[in-house]
């Protein structure tokens, strides 16, 4: 049990995630709604960090936020519930691909 507390969450770069977009990966954006509408990855679903505990992903899920800190917390929460989770390092601050919504 204690081993799981220290288990690291798999991580992917924003560039690696951009390369996966043609596969239509499940992306969860854990920023607040006002941040999400200002610009998000096409196809990403907004599930704010405060609501991540009640969210049930289907299959592998990539979690992103603004810098990578909130997404890491969200990924740990989802992983502790047995879901296949990958944290996106650098978050939207490092994202250089297309966005929907406003401009970041």
N, C-alpha and C positions, 0 to 999 in steps of 0.2 A: 504494500500500500504506500509506504513512504517513498519507494522508488518512483511511483507515478507523480508525486509532488514535484520531483526534480527533472522529470522527463522534458526534453526540449521539444518545442513545437516545430515541425518542418517549416521552412521559410523559402520564399521565392522572391526574386527581384521583380521590379515593375517591368523591366524589359522581357524577362521570361514570361510573365503573365501576358504581356502584349502579344507575344508569339503564340500563346494558347487561345487567343480570342476567336480564331476561326473554328475552334472546337466547341465554342459556346459554353465555357466553364461557368459553374455557379459562383457568382461573386457577391459577397455581402459587404456593404459599406456601412460601417458602424458609427459614422459621424452623425451629428444631430441633423434633423431635416433641413434647417436653413443652410448648413454646410453642403449637404448633398445636392440641393437644388442649385447651388452656385456653380456646380460642375462635377459630374461623376462619370465613371466608365460606362459606356453603353452596355445595357443589359444588367448592370449591377442593381441589386435590391437594397433598399435602405432599411436596416434594422439597427436603430440606435443602441449603443452599448448597454444602456439601462434596460433594454428589452431583450437582450440576447439570450438570457436564461430561459425564456419561454419560446424561443425560436427552434424549430426542428428542420434542419437542412435535409435534403435528399441527395445522398451520395457525397462525393468530395466537394468541399466548399473552400473558396479562397476568401480570406477576410482582409479588408483594407480600411484604413482611416486616413487622417491627414498626414501623420508622420510615422506611424507604425507602433505606437505605444498602446493606444486603445485597441487596435486590432489584435495585438499580442494578448491582451487581457481577455478579449472576446474569444480568441482561438483557444486559450487555456480553458475557459468555461465550457466551450463546446466539446473540446477534446476530453474533458473530465466526464462528459455525458456519453462518451463512446463514439463521437462523430469523427470522420476523416477530415481533418482541417489543415490548411496551409496558411500561414501568415504572410502577407505581402510587405516586405521590408521597404522602408522609406515612404510608404503611403502615397497619397495623392501629391505630396510635395515633390516626389521623385517621378511621378507619372508624366510621360511626354507624349503619350498617344492621344487619340481623339477623346473628347468628352461630350456629354450631353448636358444641357442646362446652360447656366452662365459660364463665364470664363474664369479660370482660377488665376 
